[in-house]
Amino acid sequence: MDQFVINLIFVGSSFALYIGIAIWARAGSTSDFYAAGRGVNPIVNGAATAADWMSAASFISMAGLIAAVGYGNSTFLMGWTGGYVILALLLAPYLRKFGRFTVPDFIGDRFYSQTARLVAVISLLVMSITYVIGQMTGAAVAFSRFLEVDSTTGLFIASAVVFAYAVLGGMKGITYTQLAQYVVLIIAYTIPAVFISLQLTGNPLPQLGLFSTHTETGQPLLQTLNEVLMELGFNDYTGNHGSTFNMVLFTLSLMIGTAGLPHVIIRFFTVPKVADARTSAGWALVFIALLYTVAPAVGAMARLNIITTLYPEGVQGEPLAFDNKPDWMLNWENTGLLRFEDKNGDGLIQYYNEANPPQRAIDEGWEGNEMVLFNNDILVLANPEIANLPGWVIGLIAAGGLAAALSTAAGLLLAISSAVSHDLIKSMINPGISEKGELLAARISMAFAIALATWLALNPPGFAAQTVALAFGLAASSLFPAIMMGIFSKKMNSTGAITGMIVGLGSTVLYIFTYLGWFFIPGTNMLPNTPENWLFGISPLSFGAVGAALNFIAAFIVMKISAPVPVEIEELVESIRVPKGAGDAVAH
């Protein structure tokens, strides 16, 4: 059977399942739309949270970034998993006990201020739209390859599918859709990894295969990878070759940004009790670990397979001829995400590090690296084809990659729509709006957010995982400090919290746009995005931790010189921290 038909069967069947679930679980009330009626089983919610969490950045992009750099990009793993522990232990149960629908709801009520609510809404919208750009970028990559269209057409298809089931279902539909998507994405990620681990090491567990003996060379897999990379002029795979200071800041930014993600936090509002929020968080961590422990193996093994493909006789042998490129290369070249150029006209593909050419490149007169474009986001999706796995595995990973991108996009769009309809319109502009009117406003704002994210994703500021990392920095600098101070500081007042959020978000946005362009529009950056231009060597991806520190500092300074917190708010904070009971959601 033709591979295109197999892809259509897998992708089409999974989409039919998602949209069918959305129609079955269609939200009929605001409680259903925002919090799934607060009746979701903790294990189901754990799986849905894991799918919401493991976005295109995790499924499609993370292993590609690890493969490209090696140990240095393991920060993505450390930051995202560490942050989830903070969220699960320090924030989720308390926010669930507070009993509101959204993060701006909590901030507005805790800091007894509509201004605080508005700043939280703005922070949420900036962060979430940036995050959605990353998801749309990942979905476009998947659609472009597996439906055999260009990446722009893939982006528009992804937007239409997200619109269909996210706008229909609300949180209730999204929850059960994400449960199905988790099953699809974890199977799709794991099965190819098992096949490839068996091929390269004989070990069926990729987590162990990464540290096993490479069957062909008889030495450890990572040692083999290090050797071939260094022979081609690249850095060794297992060493850290970047700034340790930047690495620590980036990891911290991802960790606290994770704990401030509104689309993940609102998942804990869907369970019946506070204890269920903790249980749900525990299960989510288990489900997340199933993928995150496999990702390093996928990255390393794919990098080795690519080099083996380009140098079938070993890195000292004759490179692959242009006329002998395998089908997977030809397929991905059609998407515009992979490109080769015969710079010296010899008909062979020379792949090496131009900045540090090996002696062979100098001796034989090579004129540059001839794999001139390899988009890191294609690696996981191309992995089954690179390893010559059966067609059904390729179709499965197509469905999995799309499930990962679309599940998170749906969760983010729900956070955006609830911020606009519930926190902005109902709580501030028109408190008397009917439930039907609020649902309509939520769906319109969601549609507008999809359109905006699609337009911005036409020129994304980086690979999917890098774009998502920017969103984490924005969450770290704005929402995380406010939530932490709201729960654990009875003395933090509204003036301090508002000032902190403005300083944190403003400084981070300014720093990011300085190097990546205003609203990520190409050519509008004020300084080149290179290490020598970064302030104290801090990458825009890492600045969220600095923004968070500025947030805390500004908040506590202003708190000291402004009016104290009302007594009833201090009592409210105290009641949140008592580990019993949970208030019902309060409509405004």
C-alpha positions as CSV (number, residue, x, y, z in Angstrom):
1,M,0.0,0.0,0.0
2,D,1.2,3.5,-0.9
3,Q,2.8,5.4,2.1
4,F,0.6,8.4,1.5
5,V,-2.5,6.2,1.8
6,I,-1.2,4.7,5.0
7,N,-0.6,8.2,6.4
8,L,-4.1,9.3,5.5
9,I,-5.6,6.2,7.3
10,F,-3.7,6.8,10.5
11,V,-4.1,10.6,10.6
12,G,-7.7,10.5,9.4
13,S,-8.7,7.8,11.9
14,S,-7.1,9.7,14.8
15,F,-8.8,13.0,13.8
16,A,-12.1,11.3,13.4
17,L,-11.7,10.0,16.9
18,Y,-10.8,13.4,18.3
19,I,-13.6,15.3,16.7
20,G,-16.1,12.5,17.6
21,I,-15.1,12.8,21.2
22,A,-15.4,16.6,21.1
23,I,-18.9,16.3,19.7
24,W,-19.8,13.6,22.3
25,A,-18.5,15.7,25.2
26,R,-19.7,19.1,23.8
27,A,-19.7,21.7,26.5
28,G,-23.2,22.8,27.5
29,S,-22.4,25.1,30.3
30,T,-19.5,27.4,31.4
31,S,-18.5,24.9,34.0
32,D,-18.2,22.2,31.4
33,F,-16.4,24.6,29.1
34,Y,-13.8,25.9,31.6
35,A,-13.4,23.0,34.1
36,A,-15.2,19.9,32.6
37,G,-17.8,20.1,35.3
38,R,-15.1,19.3,37.9
39,G,-15.9,15.6,37.5
40,V,-12.7,14.2,35.8
41,N,-11.1,11.1,37.2
42,P,-7.6,11.9,38.5
43,I,-5.9,9.2,36.3
44,V,-7.8,10.4,33.3
45,N,-6.8,14.0,34.2
46,G,-3.2,12.8,34.6
47,A,-3.1,11.4,31.1
48,A,-4.8,14.5,29.7
49,T,-2.4,16.8,31.6
50,A,0.5,14.8,30.1
51,A,-0.8,15.2,26.6
52,D,-1.5,18.9,27.3
53,W,2.1,19.1,28.6
54,M,3.9,17.1,26.0
55,S,3.5,19.5,23.1
56,A,5.1,19.6,19.7
57,A,8.1,20.8,21.5
58,S,8.4,17.5,23.5
59,F,7.3,15.1,20.7
60,I,8.6,16.7,17.5
61,S,11.3,19.2,18.5
62,M,13.1,18.2,21.7
63,A,14.8,15.1,20.5
64,G,15.9,17.0,17.4
65,L,17.5,19.7,19.5
66,I,19.2,17.1,21.7
67,A,20.4,15.3,18.6
68,A,21.9,18.5,17.1
69,V,23.8,19.5,20.2
70,G,23.9,16.5,22.6
71,Y,24.4,17.0,26.3
72,G,24.2,20.7,26.1
73,N,20.5,20.6,25.1
74,S,19.5,18.2,27.9
75,T,18.5,21.4,29.7
76,F,15.1,21.0,28.0
77,L,14.6,17.7,29.8
78,M,15.9,18.9,33.2
79,G,14.0,22.2,33.1
80,W,10.6,20.9,31.9
81,T,10.5,17.8,34.2
82,G,11.9,19.7,37.3
83,G,9.3,22.5,36.8
84,Y,6.5,20.0,36.7
85,V,7.5,18.8,40.2
86,I,7.4,22.4,41.5
87,L,3.9,22.8,39.9
88,A,2.6,19.5,41.3
89,L,3.9,20.0,44.9
90,L,3.8,23.7,45.5
91,L,1.0,25.2,43.3
92,A,-1.6,22.8,42.0
93,P,-3.3,21.7,45.2
94,Y,-3.6,25.2,46.6
95,L,-5.0,26.6,43.4
96,R,-7.5,23.8,43.3
97,K,-8.6,24.6,46.8
98,F,-9.0,28.3,46.0
99,G,-11.8,27.1,43.7
100,R,-11.6,29.5,40.7
101,F,-11.7,28.6,37.0
102,T,-8.6,30.4,35.8
103,V,-5.2,31.8,36.9
104,P,-6.3,35.5,36.4
105,D,-9.3,34.6,38.6
106,F,-7.0,33.6,41.4
107,I,-4.7,36.6,41.0
108,G,-7.6,39.1,40.7
109,D,-9.2,37.8,43.9
110,R,-6.1,37.1,45.9
111,F,-4.7,40.6,45.2
112,Y,-8.2,42.1,45.5
113,S,-7.7,44.1,42.4
114,Q,-9.2,44.3,38.9
115,T,-5.9,45.8,37.7
116,A,-4.1,42.7,38.9
117,R,-6.6,40.6,37.1
118,L,-6.0,42.7,33.9
119,V,-2.2,42.4,34.1
120,A,-2.6,38.7,34.6
121,V,-4.8,38.4,31.6
122,I,-2.3,40.3,29.4
123,S,0.6,38.1,30.7
124,L,-1.4,35.0,30.0
125,L,-2.3,36.1,26.5
126,V,1.3,37.1,25.6
127,M,2.7,33.8,26.9
128,S,0.0,31.6,25.5
129,I,0.0,33.1,22.0
130,T,3.8,32.7,21.9
131,Y,3.3,29.1,23.0
132,V,0.7,28.4,20.3
133,I,3.1,29.6,17.6
134,G,5.4,26.7,18.6
135,Q,2.6,24.2,18.4
136,M,1.4,25.5,15.0
137,T,5.0,25.4,13.8
138,G,5.3,21.7,14.8
139,A,1.9,20.8,13.4
140,A,2.8,22.4,10.1
141,V,6.0,20.4,9.9
142,A,4.0,17.2,10.4
143,F,1.2,18.0,8.0
144,S,3.6,19.2,5.3
145,R,5.4,15.8,5.2
146,F,2.7,13.3,5.7
147,L,0.1,15.0,3.5
148,E,2.8,15.8,1.0
149,V,2.2,19.6,0.9
150,D,4.4,22.6,1.6
151,S,4.8,23.8,5.2
152,T,2.5,26.9,4.7
153,T,-0.4,24.7,3.5
154,G,0.4,22.3,6.4
155,L,0.0,25.3,8.8
156,F,-3.4,26.2,7.5
157,I,-4.6,22.6,7.7
158,A,-3.5,22.4,11.3
159,S,-5.3,25.6,12.2
160,A,-8.5,24.3,10.7
161,V,-8.4,21.0,12.6
162,V,-7.6,22.8,16.0
163,F,-10.5,25.2,15.3
164,A,-12.9,22.3,14.7
165,Y,-12.4,20.4,18.0
166,A,-11.2,23.0,20.4
167,V,-14.0,25.5,19.7
168,L,-16.6,22.8,19.8
169,G,-15.7,21.0,23.0
170,G,-14.3,23.3,25.6
171,M,-12.5,21.8,28.6
172,K,-14.8,18.8,28.7
173,G,-14.2,17.8,25.1
174,I,-10.5,18.7,25.3
175,T,-10.0,16.5,28.4
176,Y,-11.3,13.3,26.8
177,T,-9.7,14.2,23.4
178,Q,-6.3,14.7,25.2
179,L,-6.7,11.3,26.9
180,A,-7.0,9.7,23.4
181,Q,-4.1,11.8,22.1
182,Y,-1.9,10.7,25.0
183,V,-2.4,7.1,24.1
184,V,-1.7,7.8,20.4
185,L,1.4,9.9,21.0
186,I,3.1,7.7,23.6
187,I,2.6,4.6,21.4
188,A,3.8,6.5,18.3
189,Y,6.9,7.8,20.1
190,T,7.8,4.5,21.8
191,I,7.4,1.9,19.0
192,P,9.9,3.4,16.6
193,A,12.3,4.0,19.4
194,V,12.1,0.3,20.4
195,F,12.7,-0.8,16.8
196,I,15.7,1.5,16.4
197,S,17.2,0.5,19.7
198,L,16.9,-3.2,18.7
199,Q,18.6,-2.4,15.3
200,L,21.5,-0.5,16.8
201,T,22.1,-2.3,20.2
202,G,19.9,-5.4,20.4
203,N,18.2,-3.9,23.5
204,P,14.4,-3.4,23.2
205,L,14.4,-0.6,25.9
206,P,15.6,2.6,24.4
207,Q,16.4,4.0,27.8
208,L,18.9,1.2,28.3
209,G,19.9,1.0,24.6
210,L,21.4,4.5,24.9
211,F,24.0,3.1,27.3
212,S,24.4,-0.3,25.6
213,T,27.0,-1.6,23.1
214,H,26.6,-0.6,19.5
215,T,26.2,-3.9,17.6
216,E,28.2,-2.9,14.5
217,T,31.3,-1.5,16.3
218,G,31.3,-3.5,19.5
219,Q,31.8,-0.4,21.7
220,P,29.3,1.8,23.7
221,L,26.8,3.6,21.4
222,L,27.7,7.0,22.8
223,Q,31.4,6.4,22.3
224,T,30.7,5.5,18.7
225,L,28.7,8.6,18.2
226,N,31.3,10.8,19.8
227,E,34.0,9.4,17.6
228,V,32.2,9.8,14.3
229,L,31.1,13.4,15.2
230,M,34.7,14.4,16.1
231,E,36.0,12.9,12.9
232,L,33.7,15.2,11.0
233,G,34.8,18.2,13.0
234,F,31.9,18.5,15.3
235,N,32.0,18.7,19.2
236,D,31.7,15.4,21.0
237,Y,28.1,14.5,21.8
238,T,28.4,14.0,25.6
239,G,30.4,17.1,26.5
240,N,29.1,20.5,27.5
241,H,30.4,23.1,25.1
242,G,28.3,26.2,26.0
243,S,28.2,28.6,28.9
244,T,27.5,26.9,32.2
245,F,26.0,30.1,33.5
246,N,23.6,30.3,30.6
247,M,22.8,26.6,31.0
248,V,21.8,27.1,34.6
249,L,19.7,30.2,33.9
250,F,17.9,28.4,31.0
251,T,17.1,25.4,33.1
252,L,15.8,27.6,35.9
253,S,13.7,29.6,33.4
254,L,12.1,26.4,32.0
255,M,11.5,25.1,35.6
256,I,9.7,28.1,37.0
257,G,8.1,28.9,33.6
258,T,6.6,25.4,33.7
259,A,5.2,26.0,37.1
260,G,3.5,29.1,35.8
261,L,1.8,27.7,32.7
262,P,-1.9,28.6,32.9
263,H,-3.0,25.9,30.4
264,V,-1.6,23.2,32.6
265,I,-2.7,24.8,35.9
266,I,-6.3,24.9,34.8
267,R,-6.2,21.2,34.3
268,F,-6.1,20.8,38.1
269,F,-9.3,22.8,38.4
270,T,-11.2,19.9,36.7
271,V,-10.9,17.3,39.5
272,P,-13.4,16.9,42.3
273,K,-11.2,17.4,45.3
274,V,-7.9,18.9,46.5
275,A,-6.4,15.4,47.1
276,D,-7.3,14.5,43.5
277,A,-5.2,17.4,42.3
278,R,-2.1,15.8,44.0
279,T,-3.0,12.3,42.7
280,S,-3.6,13.7,39.2
281,A,-0.2,15.5,39.3
282,G,1.5,12.2,40.3
283,W,0.0,10.3,37.5
284,A,0.8,13.0,35.0
285,L,4.5,12.8,36.0
286,V,4.5,9.0,35.4
287,F,2.9,9.5,32.0
288,I,5.3,12.3,31.1
289,A,8.3,10.2,32.2
290,L,7.4,7.5,29.7
291,L,8.3,9.9,26.9
292,Y,11.0,12.0,28.5
293,T,13.2,9.0,29.4
294,V,13.0,7.8,25.7
295,A,13.8,11.2,24.1
296,P,17.6,11.2,24.7
297,A,17.9,7.8,23.1
298,V,15.8,8.9,20.1
299,G,18.1,11.9,19.6
300,A,21.4,10.1,19.8
301,M,20.3,7.1,17.7
302,A,18.8,9.3,15.0
303,R,22.0,11.4,14.8
304,L,24.0,8.2,14.4
305,N,21.6,6.8,11.7
306,I,21.8,10.1,9.7
307,I,25.6,10.0,9.7
308,T,25.5,6.3,8.7
309,T,23.2,7.1,5.9
310,L,25.4,9.9,4.6
311,Y,28.6,7.8,5.0
312,P,27.5,4.2,4.3
313,E,31.1,3.0,4.3
314,G,32.1,4.8,7.4
315,V,33.1,8.5,7.8
316,Q,36.5,7.7,6.1
317,G,34.8,6.0,3.2
318,E,33.0,7.5,0.1
319,P,30.1,9.8,1.0
320,L,26.5,9.1,-0.3
321,A,26.0,10.1,-3.9
322,F,23.3,12.6,-4.7
323,D,21.8,10.1,-7.2
324,N,21.5,7.5,-4.4
325,K,19.6,9.7,-1.9
326,P,17.1,7.5,0.0
327,D,13.4,8.2,-0.4
328,W,13.1,9.9,3.0
329,M,15.5,12.6,1.9
330,L,13.6,13.2,-1.3
331,N,10.3,13.3,0.6
332,W,11.5,15.8,3.2
333,E,13.2,18.0,0.5
334,N,9.7,18.5,-1.0
335,T,8.6,20.2,2.2
336,G,11.5,22.8,2.1
337,L,12.8,21.7,5.5
338,L,15.7,19.6,4.2
339,R,18.1,20.8,1.4
340,F,21.3,19.6,-0.2
341,E,23.7,21.5,-2.4
342,D,26.6,20.0,-4.5
343,K,29.1,22.8,-3.8
344,N,32.1,21.1,-5.5
345,G,30.2,19.4,-8.3
346,D,31.5,15.9,-7.5
347,G,28.0,14.3,-7.1
348,L,28.7,13.3,-3.5
349,I,27.2,14.7,-0.3
350,Q,29.9,15.9,2.0
351,Y,28.6,16.5,5.6
352,Y,30.9,18.0,8.1
353,N,31.5,21.1,10.3
354,E,32.7,23.9,8.1
355,A,33.8,25.9,11.1
356,N,36.3,23.2,12.1
357,P,36.9,21.1,9.0
358,P,38.5,17.7,9.4
359,Q,41.9,17.1,7.7
360,R,40.1,15.0,5.0
361,A,38.0,18.0,3.9
362,I,41.1,20.1,3.5
363,D,43.1,17.4,1.7
364,E,40.3,16.5,-0.8
365,G,39.3,20.1,-1.5
366,W,35.7,19.9,-0.1
367,E,34.0,23.3,-0.4
368,G,31.6,23.3,2.4
369,N,28.9,21.2,4.2
370,E,26.5,20.1,1.5
371,M,23.5,19.3,3.8
372,V,22.8,23.0,3.9
373,L,19.5,22.8,5.7
374,F,18.3,20.2,8.2
375,N,15.4,21.6,10.2
376,N,15.7,20.0,13.7
377,D,11.9,19.6,13.9
378,I,11.9,16.9,11.2
379,L,14.1,14.5,13.0
380,V,11.6,12.5,15.1
381,L,9.1,12.4,12.3
382,A,11.7,11.3,9.8
383,N,13.2,8.8,12.3
384,P,11.2,5.7,11.1
385,E,12.0,6.4,7.5
386,I,15.7,6.9,8.3
387,A,15.8,3.5,10.0
388,N,13.8,1.8,7.2
389,L,10.9,0.8,9.5
390,P,7.6,-0.5,8.1
391,G,5.1,1.9,6.5
392,W,2.6,1.5,9.4
393,V,5.2,2.8,11.9
394,I,5.6,6.0,9.7
395,G,1.9,6.5,9.7
396,L,1.7,6.0,13.4
397,I,4.3,8.6,14.1
398,A,2.5,11.0,11.8
399,A,-0.6,10.6,14.0
400,G,1.5,10.9,17.2
401,G,3.2,14.1,16.1
402,L,0.0,15.7,15.2
403,A,-1.6,14.6,18.5
404,A,1.1,16.2,20.5
405,A,0.9,19.5,18.7
406,L,-2.8,19.7,18.6
407,S,-3.5,18.6,22.2
408,T,-1.4,21.4,23.6
409,A,-2.7,23.9,21.1
410,A,-6.2,23.1,22.2
411,G,-5.3,23.6,25.9
412,L,-3.6,26.9,25.2
413,L,-6.5,28.1,23.2
414,L,-8.9,27.3,26.0
415,A,-6.7,29.3,28.5
416,I,-6.8,32.2,26.0
417,S,-10.5,32.0,25.5
418,S,-11.3,31.7,29.2
419,A,-9.0,34.7,30.0
420,V,-10.9,36.9,27.5
421,S,-14.5,35.7,28.1
422,H,-14.4,34.9,31.8
423,D,-11.7,37.1,33.3
424,L,-12.0,40.1,31.0
425,I,-15.6,40.3,29.7
426,K,-17.6,38.7,32.6
427,S,-15.4,39.8,35.5
428,M,-14.5,43.3,34.4
429,I,-16.5,44.6,31.4
430,N,-20.0,43.0,31.5
431,P,-20.7,41.1,34.7
432,G,-24.3,40.6,33.7
433,I,-23.5,38.7,30.5
434,S,-25.6,35.5,30.2
435,E,-23.9,32.0,30.2
436,K,-24.8,31.6,26.5
437,G,-23.2,35.0,25.7
438,E,-20.1,34.1,27.7
439,L,-19.7,30.8,25.8
440,L,-20.1,32.6,22.5
441,A,-17.4,35.2,23.6
442,A,-15.1,32.3,24.5
443,R,-15.5,30.6,21.2
444,I,-15.0,33.9,19.2
445,S,-11.9,34.7,21.2
446,M,-10.5,31.2,20.6
447,A,-11.1,31.6,16.8
448,F,-9.3,35.0,16.8
449,A,-6.4,33.5,18.8
450,I,-6.1,30.6,16.2
451,A,-6.0,33.2,13.4
452,L,-3.3,35.3,15.1
453,A,-1.1,32.4,16.0
454,T,-1.4,31.0,12.5
455,W,-0.2,34.4,11.0
456,L,2.7,34.6,13.5
457,A,3.7,31.0,12.8
458,L,4.3,31.8,9.2
459,N,7.6,33.3,10.4
460,P,8.3,31.6,13.8
461,P,11.2,32.8,16.0
462,G,12.8,29.4,16.1
463,F,12.2,25.7,16.1
464,A,9.1,24.5,17.9
465,A,11.0,23.8,21.2
466,Q,12.8,27.1,21.1
467,T,9.6,29.1,20.5
468,V,8.0,27.2,23.4
469,A,11.1,28.0,25.6
470,L,10.4,31.7,25.0
471,A,6.8,31.2,26.2
472,F,8.2,29.5,29.3
473,G,10.4,32.5,30.0
474,L,7.4,34.8,29.7
475,A,5.4,32.6,32.2
476,A,8.4,32.5,34.5
477,S,8.8,36.3,34.6
478,S,5.1,37.2,35.0
479,L,2.7,34.6,36.4
480,F,4.9,32.3,38.5
481,P,6.1,34.9,41.0
482,A,2.6,36.3,41.4
483,I,1.1,32.8,42.1
484,M,3.9,31.9,44.5
485,M,3.5,35.2,46.4
486,G,-0.2,34.8,46.4
487,I,-0.1,31.4,48.1
488,F,2.9,31.7,50.4
489,S,3.1,35.4,51.4
490,K,0.2,36.8,53.4
491,K,1.8,40.2,53.4
492,M,2.1,40.6,49.6
493,N,-0.4,43.4,48.6
494,S,-2.0,44.2,45.2
495,T,0.4,47.2,44.4
496,G,3.5,45.0,44.9
497,A,2.1,42.1,42.8
498,I,1.0,44.4,40.0
499,T,4.3,46.2,39.9
500,G,6.2,42.9,40.0
501,M,4.2,41.4,37.1
502,I,4.7,44.5,35.0
503,V,8.4,44.7,35.7
504,G,8.9,41.0,35.1
505,L,6.9,40.7,31.9
506,G,8.0,44.1,30.5
507,S,11.7,43.4,31.0
508,T,11.5,39.9,29.5
509,V,9.4,41.0,26.5
510,L,11.8,43.9,25.8
511,Y,14.9,41.6,26.0
512,I,13.3,38.9,23.8
513,F,12.2,41.4,21.1
514,T,15.5,43.2,21.2
515,Y,17.2,40.1,19.7
516,L,14.3,38.3,18.0
517,G,12.4,41.2,16.5
518,W,9.2,43.0,17.6
519,F,6.4,40.5,17.8
520,F,8.9,38.1,16.2
521,I,8.6,39.9,12.8
522,P,11.9,39.3,10.9
523,G,14.2,42.2,10.5
524,T,12.8,44.3,13.4
525,N,15.4,43.2,16.0
526,M,17.5,45.9,17.4
527,L,20.6,43.7,18.0
528,P,21.9,40.5,16.3
529,N,20.9,37.4,18.2
530,T,24.5,36.3,18.9
531,P,26.3,35.5,22.2
532,E,28.7,38.5,21.9
533,N,25.6,40.9,21.8
534,W,23.7,39.3,24.7
535,L,23.7,41.2,28.0
536,F,26.2,39.4,30.4
537,G,26.0,36.5,27.9
538,I,22.4,35.7,28.8
539,S,20.4,34.2,25.9
540,P,16.9,35.5,25.2
541,L,15.8,31.9,25.9
542,S,17.3,32.1,29.4
543,F,16.1,35.6,30.4
544,G,12.9,34.4,32.0
545,A,14.8,33.5,35.2
546,V,16.2,37.1,35.4
547,G,12.7,38.5,34.7
548,A,11.3,36.4,37.6
549,A,14.0,37.7,39.9
550,L,13.2,41.3,38.9
551,N,9.5,40.5,39.5
552,F,10.1,39.3,43.1
553,I,12.4,42.2,43.9
554,A,10.1,44.9,42.5
555,A,7.1,43.3,44.3
556,F,8.7,43.2,47.7
557,I,10.2,46.7,47.4
558,V,6.8,48.2,46.5
559,M,5.0,46.1,49.1
560,K,7.2,47.7,51.8
561,I,6.2,51.3,50.9
562,S,2.5,50.8,50.1
563,A,-0.8,50.0,51.9
564,P,-0.9,46.6,53.8
565,V,-3.1,43.7,52.9
566,P,-6.6,43.7,54.3
567,V,-7.2,41.3,57.2
568,E,-9.8,39.3,55.2
569,I,-7.2,38.6,52.5
570,E,-4.6,37.4,55.1
571,E,-7.3,35.0,56.4
572,L,-8.1,33.9,52.9
573,V,-4.4,33.0,52.2
574,E,-4.3,31.2,55.5
575,S,-7.3,29.1,54.6
576,I,-5.8,28.2,51.2
577,R,-2.8,26.7,53.0
578,V,-4.9,24.5,55.4
579,P,-4.7,21.0,53.8
580,K,-8.4,20.1,54.1
581,G,-11.4,20.8,52.0
582,A,-11.9,22.7,48.8
583,G,-14.2,25.5,47.9
584,D,-16.6,25.2,45.0
585,A,-15.9,27.3,41.9
586,V,-17.3,30.8,42.3
587,A,-18.8,32.5,39.3
588,H,-18.5,36.3,39.2
